Amino acid sequence: MFLRTSKNIKSLNLNEIICNRLVLENLYENTTITSMNLCNIRDSFKSKAMDLLVKILYNNFTLTFLNLGSNQFESREMKVILEVLYKNTTLNSLVLSNNQIFGIEGGELLAKFLCKNTALTSLNLNYNKLGPEGGKALADALCQNSTLTTLSLGQTNLGSEGGKALAIGLCKSSTLKELNLWDNELGSEGGKALANVLCTNSTLTTLYLGQNNLALKEEKP
């Protein structure tokens, strides 16, 4: 198959196709692809197919961009994938949007990954139900991570408590330049916390806060 022998292909997009075992087996031997989109791959990540994906990631030293969005990965499956990527030194952009990474368990898995990985610069977690506790776990990781420059947490149910926790993380982060917190019901309290951080943070250049009900309440005389 061409994936096994090709010396020229750098980018592979398998978005929304039925990706069988043979395709993954050939990817295992490829050493040229740097960008791979495995978003919404139907019926692919089951049993042995998941094992093959892990082997691909373990064996690959050229991949810089990986999209695993919309595959409905649960925490158990995500743990296996992230553990393989702990010491990966080439992957710098990872998309995990619209999976089933929930609550504090999911947040702690991601936080552990961010604390151990020293290469990733961009992480997209949009549409995962992390909630306030998951947000707090990620905020703690931002205090220790020294490479991440872009973090997208759009529609992850952070709430005001998650927003306040991330504000604390931003106080200590010296690398994050872009943060997306779109549609998280941060409310006025979360908004205030983030606004206060912007007065002291000197690295963040882009902050998305749309649809967060940030309106401040009028103080009574």
C-alpha positions as CSV (number, residue, x, y, z in Angstrom):
1,M,0.0,0.0,0.0
2,F,1.2,3.5,-0.8
3,L,1.3,4.6,2.9
4,R,3.9,2.0,3.6
5,T,6.3,2.8,0.8
6,S,5.7,6.5,0.0
7,K,8.7,8.8,0.6
8,N,6.8,12.0,-0.3
9,I,3.5,12.2,1.5
10,K,3.7,14.7,4.4
11,S,0.0,15.2,5.2
12,L,-2.8,12.6,5.5
13,N,-6.5,13.4,6.0
14,L,-8.7,10.5,6.8
15,N,-11.6,12.6,8.2
16,E,-15.0,10.9,8.3
17,I,-14.1,7.7,6.5
18,I,-14.3,4.0,7.5
19,C,-10.6,3.4,8.3
20,N,-9.9,-0.3,8.5
21,R,-7.1,-2.3,10.2
22,L,-5.1,-2.4,7.0
23,V,-4.8,1.4,6.8
24,L,-3.5,1.6,10.3
25,E,-1.1,-1.2,9.8
26,N,0.5,0.6,6.8
27,L,0.6,3.9,8.8
28,Y,2.7,2.0,11.4
29,E,5.6,1.7,8.9
30,N,5.3,5.2,7.5
31,T,8.2,7.6,8.4
32,T,7.4,10.7,6.3
33,I,4.0,11.9,7.4
34,T,4.1,15.0,9.6
35,S,0.4,15.9,9.7
36,M,-2.4,13.4,10.3
37,N,-6.2,14.0,10.6
38,L,-8.0,11.0,12.1
39,C,-11.1,13.0,13.1
40,N,-14.4,11.2,13.3
41,I,-13.1,7.9,11.9
42,R,-16.0,5.5,12.0
43,D,-15.6,2.1,13.6
44,S,-11.8,2.4,13.7
45,F,-10.8,2.7,17.3
46,K,-12.1,-0.6,18.7
47,S,-10.0,-3.3,20.4
48,K,-7.0,-4.2,18.1
49,A,-7.4,-1.0,16.1
50,M,-6.8,1.1,19.2
51,D,-3.7,-1.0,19.9
52,L,-2.4,-0.2,16.4
53,L,-3.0,3.5,16.9
54,V,-0.9,3.4,20.1
55,K,1.9,1.5,18.2
56,I,1.8,4.1,15.5
57,L,2.2,7.0,17.9
58,Y,4.9,5.1,19.8
59,N,6.9,4.3,16.7
60,N,6.5,7.7,14.9
61,F,9.2,10.3,15.2
62,T,8.0,12.7,12.4
63,L,4.4,13.6,13.3
64,T,4.0,17.3,14.3
65,F,0.2,17.6,14.0
66,L,-2.4,15.1,15.1
67,N,-6.2,15.5,15.0
68,L,-8.2,12.8,17.0
69,G,-11.3,14.9,17.4
70,S,-14.9,13.6,17.4
71,N,-13.9,10.0,18.1
72,Q,-15.8,9.7,21.4
73,F,-12.7,8.6,23.3
74,E,-13.4,8.0,26.9
75,S,-11.0,8.5,29.8
76,R,-9.7,5.0,29.7
77,E,-8.8,5.2,26.0
78,M,-7.4,8.7,26.4
79,K,-5.1,7.6,29.2
80,V,-3.5,5.0,26.9
81,I,-3.0,7.6,24.1
82,L,-1.6,10.3,26.4
83,E,0.8,7.9,28.1
84,V,2.4,7.1,24.7
85,L,2.8,10.8,24.1
86,Y,4.4,11.7,27.4
87,K,7.9,11.6,26.0
88,N,7.1,12.4,22.4
89,T,9.4,15.2,21.3
90,T,8.1,16.0,17.8
91,L,4.3,16.4,18.2
92,N,3.6,20.1,18.8
93,S,-0.1,20.3,18.0
94,L,-2.8,18.0,19.3
95,V,-6.6,18.2,18.7
96,L,-8.8,16.2,21.1
97,S,-12.0,18.2,20.7
98,N,-15.5,16.6,21.0
99,N,-14.5,13.4,22.8
100,Q,-15.7,12.1,26.1
101,I,-13.1,13.6,28.4
102,F,-15.2,14.3,31.5
103,G,-14.8,16.0,34.9
104,I,-11.9,15.8,37.2
105,E,-10.8,12.4,35.9
106,G,-10.4,13.7,32.4
107,G,-8.8,17.0,33.7
108,E,-6.2,15.1,35.8
109,L,-5.3,12.9,32.8
110,L,-4.7,16.0,30.7
111,A,-2.9,17.8,33.5
112,K,-0.5,14.9,34.0
113,F,0.2,14.9,30.3
114,L,1.0,18.6,30.2
115,C,3.3,18.3,33.1
116,K,5.3,15.5,31.5
117,N,5.3,16.5,27.8
118,T,7.9,19.1,26.8
119,A,7.1,19.5,23.1
120,L,3.4,20.3,22.7
121,T,2.7,24.0,21.9
122,S,-1.0,23.8,20.9
123,L,-3.9,21.8,22.5
124,N,-7.5,21.8,21.5
125,L,-10.0,20.5,24.0
126,N,-13.2,22.1,22.7
127,Y,-16.6,20.4,23.4
128,N,-15.3,18.1,26.2
129,K,-17.3,18.2,29.5
130,L,-14.4,19.0,31.8
131,G,-16.5,21.1,34.2
132,P,-15.1,23.2,37.0
133,E,-13.0,20.4,38.6
134,G,-11.4,19.5,35.2
135,G,-10.7,23.2,34.6
136,K,-8.9,23.4,38.0
137,A,-6.7,20.4,37.2
138,L,-5.7,22.0,33.9
139,A,-5.0,25.3,35.7
140,D,-2.6,23.6,38.0
141,A,-0.8,22.1,35.0
142,L,-0.4,25.5,33.4
143,C,1.7,26.5,36.4
144,Q,4.2,23.8,35.6
145,N,4.1,23.5,31.8
146,S,6.7,25.6,30.0
147,T,5.9,24.9,26.3
148,L,2.2,25.3,25.7
149,T,1.4,28.6,23.8
150,T,-2.2,27.9,22.6
151,L,-5.0,26.3,24.6
152,S,-8.6,26.0,23.4
153,L,-11.3,25.2,26.0
154,G,-14.4,26.3,24.2
155,Q,-17.7,24.9,25.5
156,T,-16.2,22.7,28.2
157,N,-18.6,23.6,31.0
158,L,-16.0,25.4,33.1
159,G,-18.3,27.7,35.0
160,S,-17.2,30.6,37.2
161,E,-15.1,28.3,39.4
162,G,-13.2,26.9,36.5
163,G,-12.7,30.4,35.1
164,K,-11.2,31.6,38.4
165,A,-8.9,28.6,38.6
166,L,-7.6,29.3,35.1
167,A,-7.0,32.9,36.1
168,I,-4.7,31.7,38.8
169,G,-2.9,29.4,36.3
170,L,-2.5,32.4,34.0
171,C,-0.8,34.3,36.8
172,K,2.0,31.7,36.8
173,S,2.1,30.7,33.1
174,S,5.0,32.4,31.3
175,T,4.4,30.8,27.8
176,L,0.6,30.8,27.0
177,K,-0.2,33.3,24.3
178,E,-3.7,32.3,23.2
179,L,-6.6,31.1,25.3
180,N,-10.1,30.2,24.1
181,L,-12.8,30.1,26.8
182,W,-15.8,30.6,24.5
183,D,-19.2,29.6,25.8
184,N,-18.3,28.4,29.3
185,E,-20.8,30.3,31.5
186,L,-17.9,32.1,33.3
187,G,-20.2,34.8,34.6
188,S,-19.2,38.0,36.2
189,E,-17.0,36.4,38.9
190,G,-15.0,34.4,36.3
191,G,-14.7,37.5,34.1
192,K,-13.4,39.6,37.0
193,A,-10.8,37.1,37.9
194,L,-9.5,36.9,34.3
195,A,-9.6,40.7,33.9
196,N,-7.4,41.1,37.0
197,V,-4.9,38.6,35.6
198,L,-4.6,40.6,32.4
199,C,-3.2,43.5,34.4
200,T,-0.2,41.5,35.4
201,N,0.2,38.8,32.7
202,S,2.8,39.8,30.1
203,T,2.6,36.9,27.6
204,L,-1.1,36.4,26.7
205,T,-1.9,38.1,23.4
206,T,-5.3,36.6,22.5
207,L,-8.3,35.7,24.7
208,Y,-11.7,34.5,23.5
209,L,-14.5,35.2,26.0
210,G,-17.6,35.2,23.8
211,Q,-21.0,33.9,25.1
212,N,-20.0,33.8,28.8
213,N,-22.5,36.1,30.4
214,L,-19.8,38.4,31.7
215,A,-22.1,41.4,32.4
216,L,-21.2,43.0,35.7
217,K,-24.0,43.5,38.2
218,E,-24.7,47.1,39.2
219,E,-23.8,47.9,42.7
220,K,-26.6,49.3,44.9
221,P,-26.0,52.8,46.3
